[in-house]
Amino acid sequence: MFRSILAAGTGLLALAAAQPAFADDHAAGETPAITAPEIEFTEWTLDNGLRVIAVQDDTTATVTTSMWYDIGSKLDPEGRTGFAHLFEHILSRKTENMPYNMIYGLTADIGGTRNASNSPDRTNYYEQVPAEYLEAMLWTHKERMALPVVDQDVFDKEREVVKEELRQRVLAPPYGRFQRFVLPENSFDVLPQRRPGIGSIEDLDSATLDDARAFFQAYYGPDTATLIVAGNFEMDQLRSLVDEYFAAIPRRENPVALDIPMREPERTEPRFVTATAPNVPLPLVGATWKVPGAAHPDIAALEVLDYIMSSGENSRLHQALIRTGKAVDVAEFVNPSEEGGFFAQFAIINRTADPDEVIAILEAERAKLLSEPVSAAELAEAKTEIFSSALRRRETARGRAFEIGEALVRTGQPEAADTRLQRISAVTAADIQRVARQYLKPEARVELRYIEGDDDRTAYTNPAPFPTFRTLPAATGEPRKVKPEGERQAPPGPGAKPAIEAPTIVETTLDNGIEVVATQTGNVPIATMTVLFPGGSASDPRAKAGIAEMAAALADKGTANLTSTEIAARLESLGARFSGTAATDGTYFSLTAPVATFRDAGEVMADIINSASYPEEEFARERKRAVDGLQISLKDPGDLARFVSLPVMYGDAPYGTIGGGTTQSLAAISPADLIAHREKYWHPARAKVIVSGGIAPDAATQLVGSLLGDWTVEAAPPEPVADPDGEALAPRTVVIDMPDAGQAAVIAGVRALSRSDEDYYSLMLANAVLGGGSSGRLFDEVRTKRALSYGAYSGFGSRAGESVLTASAQTKNETAAEVAQIFLDEFERLGTEPLPEDLLEKRRLYLGGSYSRSLETSSGFNGITAGLMLQGIEPAEASRLAEKLSAVRAEDASRVAADVVDPTQATIIIVGDSKQFIDKLRAMRPQVEVISADQLDLSSSVLKAAE
């Protein structure tokens, strides 16, 4: 079958007629239309059933290859929850011509990236690489489809890795069990989606190699797969390569049907569940309802309903629960699967709030949907937000490919991504009321409460009889083996490299001193504006840590001209996203909006920056939310370890300040502190503005000038923070004892270099060897060889003063000391073994590829450029990374590694259940400081609160 769609830009899914770029002529108060270009693709199918979809884009230097199998967790065999997910790990590892984890090097060493993922409806395997390596990636997909090696070695290793992933994503986070276990168990009765997609430790332990082989033989083949290729390629060449590598692969020999015949019965009586788990800092309440499958026309109205209820600060739930101070956070979403899904709505409540009252508020808000039509303004705002979100996804070829893929596996139709927007555009207020009455009936809900207590799964078990699911035919034949080195087929080399013109960067300084950097990074009509100021968390006095972050984060809670509700309503009606945050050395404001509404959204942003007023009521509520949010983070081992690392590594110096504050420091901050911070640090003479995306540089520069060019202040520009990093401190070994921790977080850190240091790029290259992605040594030693963690990495920040290089991983509590020792061993190896030039060249390509992928999106370009400018580095440096890294000699990288990454100067921090690892740790490092998490004081380098 062959299908060709009209060229991009000729078909538009629109809410109304298109407007000029800035819509200067639209009527007062009228919101310009938001449009999303249809996704252009070409489709055909091979005789063996392999479906192929091609998305061409000659503006990118990369190509994304992704193989989507219609094999999701809903097809897990009886008694084998998590098996599709486990097999996703297994199939990424070995083939007859690829030894264990060779796929990592094949992508990272050429400047690419790869991964795989699993959901109820599918498993996908994908890579994004320089376009000249298209054939090599197609070869890897052929290998995994036709010649996988599923043996005891790969099975045992990957099962342990998946168990660590489960601990990290489910058992360690405060609400992990709720999301992965409680919610699916109570949202379905008969569909296999009732089971946790990630599985359970018990089911993983009981699985066998023969189960894995049977799973592959039953489900994996060209007749269950879709290959999606997106990026810069020649269509004729792609067709030829697809035929060469895939046409001869036979269909499954004894296929097992993929369809799930059962459908969910209607729920006619409410059910009430209270689930308990350790490490739950704040109660959660909410409910879940059944909804139809993803292809059902009503999903569009349910999605618009969801946006009206929960998207943004102008949403109904935010107004009812967050603004009233009853809840710390609210969440609502439609989760459609192919056969059926669920609609979930819940709130994490204020510790002092009454759970019954919050549940009553949620009920009242739902009752309004059933009894009253939503307003025209609410309907238009929700649609605008949805279309704006679609623009952000479609900014890159990879984003368009993934949108097609997800639509395809849920509905069977690749054009369903565009059909979704067409349906959303047509949704009416009557449709919203109808689906609310049909699906969100009070009697159809399961009401959920999630509180701290024992991990008692029986407390939340669905009383509906658990169905018996399919058992697969036994595996046949013997496992394949990796061929001896001399007999393996080598992957193809690179083809012709496409010529891509780098975008022009235009730099301008306005009359009031504001520096403007503008570039056009793409043609999709969405853009990002980032405004930078000095005055990050390093400017906070330790007793009032959190001033800079609160000043940035709460800037949109009211100005001299607009209230917080007016700001939220205006931005959300324009499809804009605005945020403010404080980094270590400065403050960032970011605005992303469709080009059609960019000027209007920019006017709101300018007002926020000029006159943020921090009203007392808004401030008090948001400070309380910040304290409650901090309590949640302090229950997560990974988050807590990162907090602890700052005062431990920097002591009482400014860089040792916790940017988000502590419970004590937040209590000491007042609105006057935030205004004083704004008036001192948000100064036009120190401001820098970056604009990128689907907007021409001249237009962007003109826009910034019209928004901020007249801004002046009488105060003198602020001076940089003096001595932000302080003196390097003696190494320490710190354990934060968290007895209920589902996993231990391990960090090893050393003081590193400032961004302006002449050895910065040498250390960047050395660090890429140590812990850069899945091809770094830490990942290889911790995950690949020992299966002790879901991942292990290292990195160091870009700061005006000295940064800290840290290695980090999460592991089961009993192996925390072992991981810490691996970190120290790899630190020593990096500093004592000369780094070979061929390895460094691969790492150069890895780093360069990561940068170039980020520069393809407006948010990515702005993020990289903002970091440079905040450290006093010119924006053009972003395009010189390859040049800078090429200038680094092997001896330079080895010298810097020896100087900086010294294990004798490394500090070790472990957060977890200390009784399971403390003896082994003391054998390594006798001087261990053990501090109970309940006694922790993050405002001091001593860490322990006074008794």
Secondary structure, DSSP 8 states (H G I E B T S, - for coil): -EEE---BTTBEEESS----SS-TTS-TT-----EEE----EEEE-TTS-EEEEEE-TT-SEEEEEEEES--GGG--TT-TTHHHHHHHHHTT-BSSS-TTHHHHHHHTTT-EEEEEE-SS-EEEEEEEEGGGHHHHHHHHHHHHHSB---HHHHHHHHHHHHHHHIIIIISSTTHHIIIIIHHHHH-SSSGGGS-TT--HHHHHH--HHHHHHHHHHH-SGGGEEEEEEES--HHHHHHHHHHHHTTS---SS--------------S-EEEEEEETT--S-EEEEEEEE--TTSTHHHHHHHHHHHHHSSTTSHHIIIIITTTSEEEEEEEEE--SS-EEEEEEEEE-TTS-HHHHHHHHHHHHHHHHHS---HHHHHHHHHHHHHHHHHHTTSHHHHHHHHHHHHHHHS-TTHHHHHHHHHHH--HHHHHHHHHHH--GGG-EEEEEEES---GGGG--SS------------S-------GGG------------------EEEE-TTS-EEEE----SSSEEEEEEEEE--GGGS-GGGTTHHHHHHHTGGGBBSS-BHHHHHHHHHHTT-EEEEEE-SSEEEEEEEEEGGGHHHHHHHHHHHHHHB---HHHHHHHHHHHHHHHHHHTTSHHHHHHHHHHHHHHTTSGGGS-TT--HHHHHH--HHHHHHHHHHH--GGG-EEEEEESS-HHHHHHHHHHHHTT---SS------SSSS-S-----EEEEE-TT-SSEEEEEEEE---TT-TTHHHHHHHHHHHHSGGGSHHHIIIIIIT--SS-EEEEE---SS--EEEEEEEE-GGGHHHHHHHHHHHHHHHHHS---HHHHHHHHHHHHHHHHHHTTSHHHHHHHHHHHHHTT--GGGGGGHHHHHHT--HHHHHHHHHHH--GGG-EEEEEE-GGGTHHHHHHH-S-EEEEEGGGB-TTSTT-B---
